[in-house]
Structures are given as C-alpha cells and as structure tokens.
Amino acid sequence: MALAGRRDAPEPPDFGILKRLARDQLVYLLEQLPGKKDLFIEADLMSPLDRIANVSILKHDVDKLYKVETRPGPGASDQFCFLVRPRVRTMRFIADIVNADKMSGRSRKYKIIFSPQKFYACEMILEEEGVFGDVTCDEWSFYLLPLDEDIISMELPEFFRDYFLEGDHRWINPVARALQLLNSLYGPFGKTYGIGRCAKMSYELWQDLEEESESEGQGRKPEIGHVFLMDRDTDYVTALCSQVVYEGLVDDTFRIKCGSVDFGPDVTSSDKSIKVLLNSQDKVFSQIRNEHFSSMFGFLSQKSRNLQAQYDRRRGMDIKQMKDFVSQELKGLKQEHRLLSLPLLEGFDIRESTSFIEEHIDRQVSPIESLRLMCLLSITENGLVPKDYRSLKTQYLQSYGPEHLLTFHNLKRIGLLMEQSAGETLTAVESKVSKLVTDRAAGKITDAFNSLARKSNFRAISKKLGLVCPRGELAGHSAHGAQSSA
C-alpha cells in the first residue's frame, strides 16, 4: 500500500461499496430474464467478475456458463444472456447465433448486458444483421473495480489504443460517469486538477452530468480531498521505465492482471497453474511489495553464485570445449552479468544505450522489452537520430518479423518511437559552427551533438505538479500514483 508507511495518512475510503453496488446490479439484471438461461461472458470480464462475485452468484438461475465466441451445444437453454464489452466483433458473434437459430426454426429469448455501457455502433451492427428486434439490451454500470484498499481501476483495456491511436472519444463518457459515481459516494471533491486534452474533456462532461442530476454528495464530509486527472501521453517515461520494487518485478516477469498473477507450470513445478491474488490482505506480500529489489540480496546472491558456477566450468576444458563455450555461452553469461548489475537503462550515453538495445534485439530476448527500450530512448532524446532509427528498425524487423512494420507505424503516430526530422538535427549553435566547416565535418559535429541528452518533457510536467503539491509530498505519493494510473 502506498499509505502504509505514513502514520499521519488518513484511512482510505471504503471502496468495498463499489463491489457491492456492481454485484447487486448484476444480479438484478440477470433476474430480468427469469427462468433457466445460459450465460455467455466476455473473456476479459472473467477476472473482474472474480473480484466482485463468486460462482454461486453467477449461477443464479444460470444453467451453463460459456465464454463468448464459444458456440452453444445442442442441449442449450431456451434463453441466452450475453455479458459483453461494447465491441463490433462481439455483436457479429451474437448476430450469428440469433440468425442460426432463425434458420433452424429454434425459438429463444436473447438478452445483451453491456459493460460498462452500450454504444450506438453496437446497435447499428445488430440492426444491419437483422437481429435488433430479437434481442433486449441493458447496461451494467460497472465503472470502477477496487483492486486494493487504496487502488481502483476502470479495467478498460481498449482505452489507450482507441483514444490515443485511433482518436476515438467513446470512452470519455464512462470516465466522466466514473467520476460522477465517486463524487456521489465519497465526495464532494475538494479540488480537481487536470493535465491533457482527455482530462479536460472528461472533467467538462462530468460537470455537465453533475448539473443534470441532483448531486447526492453535497453537504457531507468528503472522503476524497483532491482528484488529479492526467493523460497518459503527458508522461510516457514513467510507464516505460524499469520497475525496481518487488511488485514491479513480478509484473514485469509474470504480468499482473486485475490485481492477480498466474504462475504457470514452469513456476509451480506441477501440471497446474496457480492464480494468486496480490493485495494488502496478503501479510507477506504487503510487507515486501514496495521493497526495492536491491534489498532482495538472497535472490541476487544466489543468481551471482549460479553465474559464477557456470563461469567456473571453463576450468578443465579442452580446446574444443573452450571454443564452444566462448562461441555459444560466454556472451550470454556476460549479458546476464551486466543485467544483474545494471537493470535500468540509464540513458546517460546515447551510443552506449543504442548498442545495448541492438544487443537486446540480436539476442531476441523479448520483442516487447526491445520496443520498450527503443521507445524510452526516443522519448528522452526527443526522437532518434535517423541513422540509429533506421538501424534499430531494420534489426528489429529481421529478428522478430516484417509483420511489425505496422507496429512501428502505430508507435510513430502516437509519438512513442520517433525519428528526428532534418530540421531538428542541428540546433542554433550547431548551425553556426557548421558554417565554418565542410559538410563532412558538419555531419560529424551533428553526431557529436546528438550524443548529448536532450531536454525531456517530464521536467516541465514535474514543475507543473510542484505548483500543486509540495515536492516531498509528491514524492511520497509517486508509487501509489503510478499504480493507479496503470
């Protein structure tokens, strides 16, 4: 917990209310289709459902449970209920089932429950497929999911791509309604601060919703003092940097989804995977979740001993075995040794950082991690030098496949992985110097200037936040803020 180390920190609000509201509304919506029914659930709604409702609640008058995109069997119920996200492909799947029943002469009732809300595009698809009049639609206003005592999440996996890449504003309304819900339960908020266009639109729409409805939070003591709305694109660096606490390492290695992590058979040493819930209720985890990885001396010590044991294998080798060791294993051991002592890309020297990324790509360690390092270097340097950009892009496509051409295009569109334009290569000082030398020498000077760290937008953001919150207090809350925004 972010607040665990502060004695003067107030008790967090009771976010369990959000769970109970979502659970009760879901049960009510299921009861609107009385009698036995089969329930189809979208795959990425499974984990959030596990956090608010157990199987017995979901089995309330439910005969069988299916994942969406699973075709019902021949002995299926006469009533189908679909708990889904507002997605076009899901609407086509539902339409196919309805039309197939029509073709076979099977009569059923169909109910679609959208989470968190219904979009006009979904109704249009159902109408185009000729099934709009055969289904009934409802909305499950599941806007916020408590992941811990002081962390809540909207769990909208498509938000970032839809808004920042595609320019789709449809998720602004759920964000505004989530703010309205928080304000009615725990408000009124003292002050609201925002950075970014999306934050501004969400705030304005929320204010419009407040004016249309009679606010229930007015006149009582607020449980949430201040609200900060920050667009993700105002600070990509924080999300791209290596995580150095225990919980961050678990996330980087196994991926924490919806507050839990799945440990596969390679970790459990059995044929089954284990799902572990990570929150403050776990006494051991709550004590070490925010510990810096440098305190994990046991692990690092064991890793060092294992590496040393592999190095010691060189002793007693003949010439052929030594050649095989040098050509096949030594480079990998040196890389592991380097990662053990330097887990973060510091970015002080551009050429060294570029070489590190090139080696990471050549060894095919991880396509995601390679892109992450490239994006981090690009953002901190306000774009890559054209020569470095083309070189890294070529090596990446050769290592991981040409299908990632679209990935580079998308990263460039949202400003995560950019190539410096010709006008940005020379600064004013460089231009004056280049007039005194030949073109060839000017090119060398340009490369020298490009090796210097460029101004980062993060400092400007930090300065703005400093006007709102004192530096010491802001630093104390930085870990909590990073988790909440994720």
C-alpha positions in Angstrom: 0.0 0.0 0.0 1.1 3.5 -0.8 -0.1 4.9 2.5 1.2 2.2 4.8 4.4 3.9 5.6 2.8 7.2 6.7 1.5 7.5 10.3 -0.4 10.7 9.5 -2.2 9.3 6.5 -6.0 9.2 6.8 -7.9 6.0 6.4 -8.8 5.3 2.7 -12.5 5.3 1.8 -14.4 2.1 1.9 -14.2 1.1 -1.8 -16.0 -2.2 -0.9 -19.2 -0.2 -1.6 -18.2 -0.2 -5.3 -18.1 -4.0 -5.3 -21.4 -4.4 -3.6 -23.1 -2.0 -6.0 -21.8 -3.7 -9.0 -22.7 -7.2 -7.7 -26.2 -6.2 -6.8 -26.9 -4.5 -10.1 -25.6 -7.6 -12.0 -27.9 -9.9 -10.0 -30.8 -7.6 -10.7 -30.1 -7.6 -14.5 -29.8 -11.4 -14.6 -33.2 -11.6 -12.8 -34.8 -9.5 -15.5 -34.6 -12.7 -17.7 -36.5 -15.0 -15.4 -36.1 -18.8 -15.5 -33.2 -21.0 -16.6 -30.7 -19.5 -19.0 -27.2 -19.9 -20.5 -24.8 -17.1 -19.7 -22.1 -16.0 -22.2 -19.3 -13.9 -20.7 -16.6 -11.9 -22.5 -13.1 -13.3 -21.7 -11.6 -10.1 -20.3 -14.6 -9.7 -17.9 -13.8 -13.0 -16.2 -11.1 -11.6 -13.9 -13.1 -8.5 -12.8 -16.1 -10.8 -12.1 -14.0 -13.0 -9.9 -13.2 -9.9 -7.8 -16.8 -9.0 -7.1 -18.9 -12.1 -7.4 -18.4 -15.8 -6.7 -19.6 -18.7 -8.9 -22.8 -19.2 -6.8 -24.0 -15.7 -7.6 -23.2 -16.1 -11.3 -25.1 -19.4 -11.3 -28.3 -17.7 -10.1 -30.8 -19.3 -12.4 -27.9 -19.9 -14.9 -27.7 -23.4 -16.4 -24.4 -23.2 -18.2 -21.6 -20.7 -18.5 -19.8 -20.1 -21.8 -17.0 -17.8 -22.9 -18.0 -15.5 -25.7 -17.1 -16.9 -29.1 -17.9 -20.4 -27.9 -20.8 -21.9 -29.8 -23.6 -23.4 -27.6 -24.1 -27.1 -27.6 -27.2 -29.0 -28.9 -28.7 -29.1 -25.4 -28.6 -25.4 -24.8 -31.2 -23.5 -22.9 -34.1 -21.6 -24.4 -32.8 -18.3 -23.1 -29.4 -16.8 -23.8 -27.8 -13.9 -21.8 -24.7 -12.2 -23.1 -22.4 -10.2 -20.6 -20.1 -8.4 -23.0 -18.0 -5.4 -23.8 -19.4 -3.0 -26.4 -17.4 -4.4 -29.3 -18.3 -4.8 -33.0 -16.9 -8.3 -33.3 -18.9 -9.5 -30.3 -22.1 -8.1 -31.8 -21.4 -10.1 -35.0 -20.9 -13.2 -33.0 -24.3 -12.7 -31.2 -26.0 -12.0 -34.5 -24.6 -15.2 -36.0 -26.1 -17.2 -33.1 -29.5 -15.5 -33.5 -29.6 -15.9 -37.3 -28.5 -19.6 -37.0 -31.5 -20.2 -34.6 -33.8 -18.5 -37.1 -32.6 -20.7 -39.9 -33.1 -23.8 -37.9 -36.5 -22.7 -36.6 -35.4 -22.6 -33.0 -37.2 -20.0 -30.8 -35.2 -18.4 -28.0 -35.0 -15.2 -25.9 -31.8 -13.2 -26.1 -30.6 -10.5 -23.7 -27.4 -8.5 -24.0 -25.8 -6.8 -21.0 -23.2 -4.3 -21.9 -20.4 -3.3 -19.6 -19.8 -0.6 -18.7 -22.3 0.9 -21.2 -23.9 0.5 -24.6 -22.6 2.2 -27.7 -24.6 3.3 -30.7 -22.2 1.4 -33.1 -23.3 -1.9 -31.4 -27.0 -1.2 -32.1 -26.1 -0.4 -35.7 -24.4 -3.7 -36.2 -27.3 -5.6 -34.7 -29.7 -3.7 -37.0 -27.5 -4.4 -40.1 -27.5 -8.1 -39.2 -31.3 -8.0 -38.9 -31.5 -9.1 -35.2 -32.0 -5.8 -33.4 -35.7 -6.6 -32.8 -34.9 -10.1 -31.5 -32.7 -9.0 -28.6 -33.2 -6.9 -25.5 -30.3 -4.7 -24.3 -29.3 -3.5 -20.8 -26.3 -1.7 -19.3 -24.2 -2.9 -16.3 -22.7 0.3 -14.9 -19.5 -1.4 -13.8 -17.2 1.6 -14.0 -14.7 1.0 -11.1 -13.2 -2.1 -9.7 -11.3 -1.9 -6.3 -8.0 -3.8 -6.6 -6.8 -3.0 -3.1 -7.7 -0.8 -0.2 -6.3 2.3 -1.9 -6.3 1.4 -5.6 -9.3 1.3 -8.0 -9.3 0.7 -11.7 -11.7 1.1 -14.6 -10.3 -2.0 -16.3 -10.8 -0.7 -19.9 -8.0 -2.4 -21.9 -9.1 -0.7 -25.2 -9.0 2.9 -23.8 -5.4 3.7 -24.7 -5.4 2.4 -28.3 -8.9 3.8 -29.1 -8.2 7.3 -27.8 -4.5 8.0 -28.3 -4.1 6.0 -31.5 -7.4 5.9 -33.2 -8.7 9.2 -31.9 -12.0 7.6 -30.7 -13.6 9.5 -27.9 -16.3 7.0 -26.9 -14.6 6.1 -23.6 -14.8 9.7 -22.3 -18.3 9.2 -21.2 -17.5 6.1 -19.0 -14.7 8.1 -17.4 -17.0 11.0 -16.6 -19.6 8.7 -15.2 -17.0 7.0 -13.0 -16.1 10.5 -11.6 -19.7 11.1 -11.0 -20.1 7.8 -9.1 -17.0 8.6 -6.9 -18.3 12.1 -6.2 -21.7 10.8 -5.2 -20.3 8.1 -2.9 -17.2 9.8 -1.4 -17.4 13.4 -2.4 -17.8 16.2 -2.9 -14.2 16.6 -4.1 -12.2 19.5 -2.7 -10.3 20.4 -5.9 -9.8 18.8 -9.3 -6.6 19.2 -11.3 -6.0 18.0 -14.9 -3.3 17.8 -17.5 -4.1 16.9 -21.1 -6.9 17.1 -23.6 -8.6 13.9 -22.5 -8.6 15.0 -18.8 -10.2 18.3 -19.9 -13.0 16.6 -21.9 -13.6 14.1 -19.1 -13.9 16.9 -16.5 -16.2 19.0 -18.6 -18.5 16.1 -19.3 -18.5 15.2 -15.7 -19.5 18.7 -14.7 -22.4 18.6 -17.3 -23.6 15.3 -15.7 -23.5 16.9 -12.3 -25.6 19.8 -13.4 -28.2 17.5 -15.0 -28.6 15.3 -11.8 -29.1 16.3 -8.2 -25.7 15.6 -6.6 -26.1 13.2 -3.6 -22.6 14.0 -2.2 -23.3 17.7 -1.3 -23.4 18.7 2.3 -21.4 15.9 3.9 -17.8 15.4 4.8 -15.8 14.4 1.7 -13.7 11.2 1.9 -11.6 12.1 -1.1 -9.9 15.5 -1.0 -8.4 16.1 -4.4 -8.6 14.5 -7.8 -5.8 14.5 -10.4 -6.6 13.7 -14.0 -3.5 13.1 -16.2 -3.4 12.0 -19.8 -1.0 9.1 -20.3 0.7 10.8 -23.2 1.9 13.6 -20.9 4.3 11.1 -19.2 5.2 8.0 -21.1 8.6 7.8 -19.4 7.2 6.6 -16.0 5.3 3.8 -17.7 8.3 2.7 -19.8 11.0 2.8 -17.0 12.1 -0.5 -15.4 10.3 -1.2 -12.1 12.6 -1.7 -9.2 10.3 -2.8 -6.4 9.2 -6.4 -5.7 5.7 -5.9 -7.1 7.1 -4.3 -10.2 9.4 -7.2 -10.9 6.5 -9.6 -10.5 4.5 -7.5 -13.0 7.4 -7.3 -15.5 8.0 -11.1 -15.3 4.5 -12.6 -15.0 2.2 -9.7 -15.7 -0.3 -8.7 -13.0 -3.8 -8.6 -14.4 -6.7 -7.3 -12.5 -4.8 -7.5 -9.2 -3.8 -11.1 -9.6 -1.0 -13.1 -11.2 -1.0 -16.5 -12.9 2.0 -18.8 -12.1 2.4 -21.4 -14.8 3.7 -25.0 -14.5 7.3 -23.8 -15.0 7.0 -21.9 -11.7 4.7 -24.2 -9.7 6.7 -27.4 -10.7 3.4 -29.2 -11.4 1.0 -29.6 -14.2 -1.4 -26.9 -13.0 -1.2 -23.1 -12.9 -1.8 -21.2 -9.7 -3.7 -17.9 -9.6 -2.5 -15.7 -6.7 -4.3 -12.5 -5.6 -1.9 -9.7 -4.8 -3.2 -7.1 -2.3 -2.7 -5.8 1.2 -4.7 -8.8 2.7 -1.6 -10.9 2.0 0.5 -10.1 5.0 3.8 -11.3 3.5 3.2 -9.5 0.2 2.1 -6.3 1.8 5.5 -6.1 3.7 7.7 -6.6 0.6 5.6 -5.2 -2.3 7.2 -1.8 -2.2 10.7 -3.0 -1.2 13.5 -2.0 -3.6 14.9 -5.0 -5.4 18.4 -4.2 -4.0 17.1 -5.5 -0.6 16.5 -8.9 -2.2 20.1 -9.9 -1.5 19.2 -13.6 -1.2 18.0 -13.8 -4.8 20.8 -11.7 -6.2 23.4 -13.6 -4.2 22.0 -17.0 -5.5 21.9 -15.6 -9.0 25.5 -14.5 -8.7 26.6 -17.9 -7.4 24.9 -19.6 -10.3 26.6 -17.4 -12.8 30.0 -17.9 -11.1 29.4 -21.7 -11.2 28.9 -21.5 -15.0 32.0 -19.4 -15.4 34.0 -21.9 -13.4 33.1 -24.6 -15.9 35.9 -23.2 -18.1 38.4 -24.9 -15.9 39.3 -28.4 -17.1 38.0 -27.8 -20.6 39.9 -29.0 -23.6 40.5 -26.7 -26.7 37.3 -27.8 -28.5 35.1 -27.4 -25.4 36.6 -24.0 -24.7 35.8 -22.8 -28.3 32.2 -24.0 -27.9 31.9 -22.2 -24.6 33.3 -18.9 -26.0 31.1 -19.0 -29.1 27.9 -20.2 -27.5 27.6 -19.4 -23.8 30.1 -16.7 -22.8 28.3 -13.8 -24.5 25.0 -14.8 -22.8 26.7 -15.0 -19.4 28.3 -11.6 -19.8 24.9 -10.2 -20.8 23.2 -11.7 -17.7 26.1 -10.4 -15.5 25.5 -6.9 -17.0 21.8 -7.1 -16.4 22.4 -8.2 -12.8 24.5 -5.1 -12.1 22.7 -2.6 -14.4 18.9 -3.4 -14.5 17.9 0.1 -15.7 18.6 1.8 -19.0 20.2 5.0 -17.6 20.4 6.8 -20.9 23.5 8.9 -20.0 25.3 7.9 -23.2 23.2 7.6 -26.3 25.7 5.5 -28.2 26.1 3.0 -25.3 22.3 2.8 -24.9 21.8 2.2 -28.6 24.4 -0.6 -28.5 22.7 -2.1 -25.5 19.3 -2.2 -27.4 21.0 -3.6 -30.5 22.4 -6.5 -28.5 19.0 -7.0 -26.8 17.4 -7.3 -30.2 20.1 -9.5 -31.7 19.7 -12.0 -28.8 15.9 -11.9 -29.2 15.4 -11.6 -25.5 11.8 -10.2 -25.8 10.1 -8.2 -28.6 8.1 -6.2 -26.0 11.1 -5.3 -24.0 13.1 -4.3 -27.1 10.3 -1.9 -28.1 10.1 -0.6 -24.6 13.8 0.3 -24.5 13.6 1.9 -28.0 10.6 4.0 -27.0 12.2 5.1 -23.8 15.3 6.2 -25.6 13.3 8.0 -28.3 11.2 9.9 -25.7 14.1 11.0 -23.5 16.0 12.2 -26.6 13.0 13.8 -28.4 13.4 11.3 -31.2 16.1 9.0 -32.5 18.8 10.1 -34.9 17.7 9.0 -38.4 20.7 6.7 -38.8 20.0 5.0 -35.4 16.3 4.8 -36.1 16.7 3.0 -39.4 19.3 0.7 -38.0 17.3 -0.3 -35.0 14.1 -0.7 -37.1 15.9 -2.9 -39.6 17.4 -5.1 -36.9 14.1 -5.5 -35.1 12.2 -6.5 -38.3 14.9 -9.0 -39.1 14.8 -10.5 -35.6 11.0 -10.5 -35.0 9.5 -10.5 -38.4 8.2 -7.9 -41.1 4.7 -8.0 -39.6 5.9 -5.5 -37.1 6.1 -2.8 -39.7 2.6 -1.7 -38.6 3.8 -1.6 -35.0 6.4 0.9 -35.9 3.8 2.9 -37.8 1.5 3.0 -34.8 4.2 3.9 -32.4 5.2 6.8 -34.6 1.6 8.0 -34.8 1.3 8.4 -31.1 4.8 9.8 -30.6 6.4 6.8 -28.7 9.0 6.0 -31.3 10.0 8.9 -33.5 12.7 9.8 -36.0 14.3 13.2 -35.7 13.5 15.3 -38.7 16.2 17.1 -40.7 15.3 20.5 -39.1 15.7 19.1 -35.6 19.1 17.6 -36.1 21.1 20.9 -36.0 20.5 23.3 -33.1 21.2 27.0 -33.5 24.7 26.6 -32.1 25.4 23.7 -34.4 24.2 25.7 -37.4 26.7 28.5 -36.6 29.5 26.0 -36.2 28.6 24.1 -39.4 29.0 27.3 -41.5 32.7 27.4 -40.6 33.5 23.8 -41.6 32.9 21.4 -44.5 29.7 19.4 -44.9 31.5 16.2 -43.9 32.9 17.8 -40.8 29.4 19.3 -40.0 28.0 15.8 -40.1 30.5 14.6 -37.5 29.6 17.6 -35.3 26.0 16.8 -35.7 26.5 13.3 -34.4 28.5 14.6 -31.5 25.7 17.0 -30.5 23.2 14.2 -30.9 25.0 12.2 -28.3 24.1 14.8 -25.7 20.9 14.3 -23.6 18.1 16.4 -24.9 15.5 18.2 -22.9 12.7 16.0 -21.6 9.1 16.9 -21.3 9.0 15.2 -17.9 10.7 18.1 -16.2 8.1 20.5 -17.4 5.3 18.2 -16.0 7.1 17.8 -12.7 7.4 21.6 -12.4 3.6 22.0 -13.0 2.9 19.3 -10.4 5.2 21.1 -8.0 2.9 24.1 -8.1 0.0 22.0 -6.8 1.8 19.6 -4.4 5.0 20.2 -2.4 7.9 18.2 -3.8 8.3 16.0 -0.7 4.6 15.1 -0.5 4.5 14.4 -4.3 7.5 12.1 -4.0 5.8 10.3 -1.1 2.8 9.5 -3.3 4.6 8.7 -6.5 4.4 4.9 -6.1 0.7 5.0 -5.5 0.0 7.3 -8.4 2.0 5.0 -10.8 -0.1 2.0 -9.8 -3.4 3.8 -10.0 -2.7 5.2 -13.5 -1.8 1.8 -14.8 
